[in-house]
C-alpha cells in the first residue's frame, strides 16, 4: 500500500484529501492545529460562545462548508491533529504529538503548510502588547478575546482592514489603521486587482466600513516608534503629508502580508528561487505543485494565493499524485483548476504592489532597533558584523556571526527583514543577500523528544 501523507488541514490539505479519498486512497493528514481549517478558517473551541457567522462576514458560508466537508472526511482519512512535523529525512517524517516523539514513512508527501505574517521591525516593537496581525486574529478566533481595548493596526496588507473590522464587531476600539503604502501605488495596481472582483469589492467595503465607523484610515505613513513604559501606550508615525502624529493605544497589530511556511519544503528537498514581486525565496514547482518526485506543494505554503487558490491548488496536487500513480488524468477538471490558481495567484502579485513590503523603511531603521527578538540582536550589530567581515557576506554568514535567526522562531519572524538589511548594507538586491536555510527542528521541541525519535 502506497503511503500518502498530507501535512496541513487547511483548504489545500482538505481539498487534496477529498480527491484522494474519492479514488480509494486513505491519506494520513497531519495538522499542528487542534481543529482543522487552517488559519483563515480556524474553528474556535466548542466551549467558546463566539458568533463565527458574524465574525466571518461574507466568508461565513465558505467557512461552514469547509468544516462540513472535513467532517464528512473523518472516517476516510487517518487524521492526526495537534501533531508537529519538526524534521524530514528522506521519506521519514519526525513528529511530536502531545510531547511524544513519533516517526512516519511517506512514499508520497504533500505539504500544505500555509503561511504566517511577515513583519518589519521598528523601535518599540518588542514591547508587551505588540502582536502580529495573524496573532491578533488567533486571539479573537481561538480564545474569544481582544489583544487590547484600543488597538492600532499597522503595516501594509488588506488584512489590516479585515482584522480591524472583526475587532470593531467584537466590541473593540480601533485607534488607527495605518498603511505604509500610498494611495498612488494602490491605484497603479488596480487593473491587476480586477482579476478577483469579489475580493476587491470586499476590500473596498472594508475601507468604507472603517470610514463610516470614524476610524482614522491613513495611507503612505512612515512608522517611527511604538511607545510605552513597560507596555504599549501609543503609536508614533509620520503621515503622507510629513506630519508626526501620535495615536494612544494599548496594543498594536503589525503585519505586511503573508510569507509561505517553507521550512519543511526545504528539508524535504525542494529547490528555491527568488521572486522579485514578493521579495522572497519561494519553492519551485510545476503548475501541479510537483517539487521533485514524490514531493508536492499546495496552498499558501507554496505561493501566496488566498483560500480559494489554496483549495484549487490542493486539488491540482492531488490530481498530479493520482496521475503519477498511473491513473488517467481528468483533463477538464485540471484545466479549470489550473486557470483558477493562475488567476488568483496573479491577483496576489497585484496585491503585493498595492500593499508593498517596505524595503526603504526597513533599511533606514536606526542601529538600536531590535531585529531578532529571540536573540535580542539589533540592526546595528548586523551592520557592524558585516563591516568587519572579510569576503562576501550573505544572510547565513550573518546569522553565524550575530546569532540573528538562531532563536525559537529560527528566523521565521526576522528572516525577511534580515535579508533586506544585508542587501542594503552590502549594496546587493534581495536575491544577492541569500536566504536562510531551513534546519531541524523547525520549531522548538524538547531535547528528549529529539533523542527518542532518532532511529
C-alpha positions in Angstrom: 0.0 0.0 0.0 1.3 3.4 -1.0 1.7 5.7 2.0 0.4 9.2 1.2 0.9 11.9 3.9 -0.6 15.4 3.8 0.8 18.0 6.2 -1.8 20.7 6.9 -5.6 20.6 7.2 -6.5 24.0 5.8 -8.3 24.4 2.5 -5.4 23.0 0.4 -5.0 19.9 2.5 -8.7 19.2 2.8 -9.3 19.5 -1.0 -6.4 17.2 -1.7 -7.6 14.6 0.9 -11.1 14.7 -0.6 -9.9 13.9 -4.1 -7.6 11.2 -3.0 -10.3 9.6 -0.8 -12.7 9.6 -3.8 -10.2 7.4 -5.7 -9.8 4.8 -2.9 -6.8 6.2 -1.0 -6.7 6.7 2.7 -4.1 9.5 3.3 -2.6 10.4 6.6 -3.5 14.1 7.4 -1.2 15.7 9.9 -2.1 19.0 11.4 -0.4 21.1 14.0 -3.7 22.7 15.0 -6.2 21.2 17.4 -9.0 21.6 14.8 -9.0 21.6 11.0 -9.5 24.7 8.9 -6.1 26.4 8.8 -5.5 30.0 9.9 -8.2 31.7 7.8 -10.9 29.2 8.6 -9.9 28.5 12.2 -12.6 26.9 14.3 -12.9 28.0 17.9 -13.2 25.7 20.9 -16.7 24.1 21.2 -16.8 25.6 24.7 -16.4 29.2 23.4 -19.6 31.2 22.8 -18.3 33.1 19.7 -20.6 34.1 16.8 -18.4 32.9 14.0 -21.1 33.8 11.4 -20.8 37.4 12.4 -17.0 37.3 12.6 -16.5 35.7 9.2 -19.0 38.0 7.5 -19.2 37.3 3.7 -16.9 34.3 4.1 -19.3 32.6 6.7 -20.9 30.2 4.2 -17.5 29.1 2.8 -16.2 28.7 6.4 -19.2 26.4 7.3 -19.0 24.5 4.0 -15.3 23.7 4.5 -15.9 22.3 8.0 -18.8 20.2 6.8 -16.6 18.7 4.1 -13.9 17.9 6.6 -16.4 16.3 8.9 -17.5 14.0 6.1 -13.9 13.0 5.5 -13.2 11.9 9.1 -13.8 8.2 8.6 -11.9 8.1 5.3 -8.6 9.6 6.5 -6.0 9.0 9.2 -6.3 12.4 10.9 -3.6 13.4 13.4 -4.3 16.8 14.9 -2.0 18.6 17.5 0.9 17.0 15.7 4.1 18.9 14.7 6.3 17.7 11.9 9.6 19.1 13.1 12.0 17.3 10.7 12.1 15.4 7.5 14.9 12.9 6.5 14.3 11.3 3.2 10.9 9.5 3.4 10.9 9.8 7.2 8.9 12.5 9.0 9.7 13.2 12.6 6.6 14.1 14.6 5.8 15.4 18.0 2.3 14.6 19.4 1.4 15.8 22.9 5.1 15.6 23.9 5.6 12.1 22.5 8.1 11.6 19.6 7.0 9.5 16.6 8.1 8.9 13.1 6.1 8.1 9.9 7.2 7.0 6.5 5.8 8.8 3.4 6.1 7.4 -0.1 4.2 10.5 -1.3 4.3 13.7 0.6 2.0 16.7 0.1 3.0 19.8 2.1 0.1 22.2 2.6 1.8 24.2 5.4 0.1 27.5 4.9 1.6 30.9 5.7 2.5 33.3 8.5 2.6 37.0 9.0 5.5 39.0 7.5 6.6 41.8 9.9 9.0 44.6 9.7 11.0 45.9 12.8 10.7 49.4 14.3 11.6 50.9 17.6 9.4 49.6 20.4 8.1 46.5 18.6 9.3 44.3 21.4 7.0 45.9 23.9 4.3 43.8 25.5 1.1 44.4 23.6 2.6 44.2 20.1 1.2 41.2 18.2 1.4 40.1 14.6 -1.8 40.7 12.7 -2.4 37.0 12.5 -1.8 36.6 16.2 -4.4 39.2 16.9 -6.9 37.2 14.8 -5.9 33.9 16.6 -6.6 35.5 20.0 -10.0 36.5 18.7 -11.0 33.3 16.9 -9.3 30.8 19.1 -9.8 32.3 22.6 -12.6 34.9 22.0 -10.5 37.8 23.4 -9.0 41.0 22.1 -5.3 41.9 22.3 -6.3 45.3 23.8 -9.1 47.7 24.4 -7.8 50.3 22.0 -5.8 48.7 19.1 -3.7 50.2 16.4 -3.4 48.3 13.1 -0.1 49.0 11.4 1.6 47.6 8.2 0.6 47.1 4.6 -1.9 44.4 4.0 -5.6 44.1 3.1 -5.9 42.0 6.3 -5.5 45.2 8.3 -9.0 46.2 7.2 -10.4 42.8 7.9 -8.9 42.4 11.3 -9.9 45.9 12.3 -13.5 45.2 11.2 -13.6 42.0 13.3 -12.3 43.8 16.3 -14.9 46.5 15.9 -17.6 43.8 15.6 -16.4 42.2 18.8 -16.6 45.5 20.8 -13.0 46.7 20.4 -11.9 50.2 19.7 -9.6 50.8 16.7 -7.2 53.6 17.3 -6.0 53.8 13.7 -5.5 51.8 10.6 -2.1 52.9 9.3 -0.9 51.6 5.9 2.7 52.3 4.8 1.8 52.1 1.1 0.5 55.2 -0.5 -2.8 55.5 -2.4 -1.0 56.2 -5.7 0.6 52.7 -5.5 -2.7 51.1 -4.9 -4.3 52.9 -7.9 -1.4 51.7 -10.1 -2.1 48.1 -9.1 -5.9 48.4 -9.6 -6.0 46.8 -13.1 -4.4 43.6 -11.8 -6.8 43.5 -8.8 -9.7 43.2 -11.2 -8.7 39.5 -11.6 -10.7 38.9 -8.4 -13.5 41.4 -8.3 -15.2 39.7 -5.3 -12.1 40.2 -3.2 -11.5 43.7 -4.5 -15.1 44.7 -3.6 -14.7 43.2 -0.1 -11.5 45.3 0.4 -13.3 48.5 -0.8 -16.2 47.6 1.5 -13.7 47.3 4.4 -12.3 50.8 3.7 -15.8 52.2 3.5 -16.8 50.5 6.8 -13.7 51.9 8.6 -14.6 55.4 7.4 -18.2 55.0 8.4 -17.1 53.9 11.9 -15.0 57.1 12.2 -11.7 55.1 12.3 -8.6 57.1 11.2 -7.5 55.4 7.9 -4.1 56.6 6.8 -2.1 55.6 3.7 1.6 56.2 2.9 2.6 56.5 6.6 6.2 56.1 7.9 6.2 54.3 11.3 8.5 56.0 13.8 8.1 54.1 17.0 5.7 52.1 19.2 5.9 53.9 22.5 5.4 52.9 26.1 6.8 52.3 29.5 6.7 48.5 30.1 3.7 48.1 27.7 2.3 49.7 24.6 0.9 53.2 25.2 1.0 54.9 21.7 1.9 54.6 18.1 4.1 57.4 16.6 4.2 57.8 12.8 4.7 60.4 10.1 1.7 60.7 7.7 1.8 61.2 4.0 1.9 64.9 4.4 5.0 64.7 6.6 3.3 65.5 9.9 4.2 63.5 13.0 1.1 62.0 14.6 0.7 60.1 17.9 -2.2 57.7 18.4 -2.8 56.5 22.0 -3.4 52.7 22.2 -2.7 49.7 24.4 -1.9 47.2 21.7 -0.6 47.1 18.1 -1.3 44.5 15.4 1.5 44.5 12.9 1.5 42.9 9.5 2.9 43.3 6.0 1.1 40.5 4.2 2.0 36.8 4.4 5.0 34.7 3.8 4.8 30.9 2.9 5.9 28.5 5.6 8.7 26.8 3.6 10.9 25.2 6.2 9.6 21.7 5.7 9.7 22.0 1.9 13.4 23.0 2.3 14.1 19.9 4.5 12.2 17.7 2.0 14.5 18.7 -0.9 12.6 21.4 -2.8 14.6 23.9 -4.8 14.1 27.6 -4.3 14.2 30.7 -6.5 13.9 34.4 -5.6 10.6 36.1 -6.5 11.0 39.8 -7.1 7.3 40.6 -6.7 7.1 39.2 -3.2 10.8 39.8 -2.4 11.0 36.2 -1.0 12.7 33.0 -1.9 9.9 30.6 -2.9 9.9 26.9 -3.6 10.0 25.9 -7.3 7.2 23.6 -8.5 5.4 22.9 -11.8 1.8 24.0 -12.3 0.6 20.9 -10.4 2.7 21.6 -7.4 5.4 18.9 -8.1 8.6 20.0 -6.4 10.5 16.7 -7.0 9.5 13.0 -7.5 7.2 12.2 -4.5 7.0 15.7 -3.1 4.1 18.1 -3.8 3.4 21.5 -2.5 0.0 23.3 -2.3 -1.7 26.3 -0.9 0.0 29.4 0.6 2.9 27.2 1.7 4.0 27.1 -2.0 2.9 30.6 -3.1 0.5 33.1 -1.6 -2.9 33.0 -3.3 -5.6 33.0 -0.6 -8.1 30.4 0.5 -9.7 29.8 -2.9 -6.4 29.4 -4.7 -5.2 27.1 -1.9 -8.2 24.8 -2.3 -7.8 24.7 -6.0 -4.0 24.0 -5.8 -4.6 21.3 -3.3 -7.0 19.6 -5.7 -4.4 20.1 -8.5 -1.7 18.4 -6.5 -4.0 15.5 -5.7 -4.6 15.1 -9.5 -0.9 15.1 -10.0 -0.5 12.4 -7.4 -3.2 10.2 -9.0 -1.6 10.7 -12.4 1.8 9.8 -11.1 0.4 6.6 -9.6 -0.8 5.6 -13.0 -4.4 7.0 -13.1 -5.9 8.6 -16.1 -5.7 12.4 -16.0 -9.0 14.3 -15.5 -8.1 16.9 -18.2 -11.2 19.1 -17.9 -11.0 19.4 -14.1 -7.3 20.1 -14.3 -7.7 22.9 -16.9 -10.3 24.6 -14.8 -8.3 24.3 -11.6 -5.0 25.5 -13.2 -6.7 28.6 -14.7 -8.2 29.4 -11.3 -4.9 29.1 -9.5 -3.1 31.1 -12.1 -5.7 33.9 -11.9 -5.8 34.1 -8.1 -2.0 33.9 -7.6 -1.7 36.7 -10.3 -4.2 38.7 -8.2 -1.9 38.2 -5.2 1.0 39.6 -7.2 -1.0 42.8 -7.8 -1.8 42.9 -4.1 2.0 42.7 -3.4 2.3 46.0 -5.4 -0.8 47.6 -3.8 0.4 46.6 -0.3 4.2 46.8 -0.6 6.9 45.3 1.6 8.5 48.5 3.0 12.1 47.9 1.8 13.3 51.5 2.2 11.8 51.9 5.7 13.4 48.7 6.9 16.8 49.7 5.5 16.5 53.2 7.1 15.9 51.8 10.6 18.3 53.1 13.3 21.1 50.9 14.6 19.5 50.4 18.1 16.3 48.9 16.6 16.0 45.2 17.6 15.9 43.0 14.5 15.9 39.5 16.1 13.6 39.4 19.0 14.5 35.9 20.1 18.2 36.7 20.5 18.0 40.5 21.1 20.2 41.2 18.1 20.0 44.8 16.9 20.2 46.1 13.3 23.4 47.9 14.3 25.0 44.6 15.4 24.3 43.2 11.9 25.7 46.2 10.2 28.8 46.1 12.4 29.4 42.4 11.8 29.1 42.9 8.0 31.6 45.8 8.1 34.1 43.7 9.9 33.7 40.6 7.8 36.2 39.5 5.2 34.8 38.4 1.8 31.3 38.1 0.6 28.5 38.3 3.2 25.1 36.7 3.0 22.3 36.0 5.5 23.6 32.6 6.7 27.0 34.1 7.4 25.5 37.0 9.2 23.4 34.5 11.2 26.6 32.7 12.3 28.3 36.0 13.2 25.5 37.5 15.2 23.0 34.8 16.2 20.3 36.6 14.3 17.8 34.0 13.3 19.1 31.3 15.7 16.3 31.7 18.3 13.0 30.0 18.9 11.5 31.1 15.6 14.5 30.0 13.6 14.4 33.2 11.5 10.7 32.8 10.6 10.0 36.3 12.0 13.2 38.2 11.4 14.4 36.5 8.2 12.7 38.7 5.6 13.9 41.9 7.3 17.4 40.5 7.8 17.5 39.8 4.1 16.7 43.5 3.4 19.3 44.8 5.9 22.0 42.6 4.5 21.1 43.6 0.9 21.0 47.3 1.8 24.3 47.2 3.7 26.2 45.3 1.1 24.7 47.1 -2.0 23.0 43.9 -3.3 19.5 43.2 -4.4 17.3 40.9 -2.3 18.4 37.8 -4.2 22.1 38.5 -3.6 21.6 38.6 0.1 20.7 34.9 0.0 18.1 33.0 2.1 18.2 31.5 5.5 18.5 27.7 5.1 15.9 25.6 6.9 17.1 23.2 9.6 15.5 20.9 12.1 13.8 21.3 14.4 11.7 23.8 12.5 10.0 24.7 15.8 11.2 24.3 19.4 11.0 20.8 20.9 12.4 19.2 24.0 15.8 17.5 23.5 14.4 14.4 25.0 11.8 14.2 22.2 14.5 14.6 19.5 16.5 11.8 21.1 13.6 9.5 21.3 12.7 9.9 17.6 16.3 9.1 16.4 16.4 5.6 15.0 
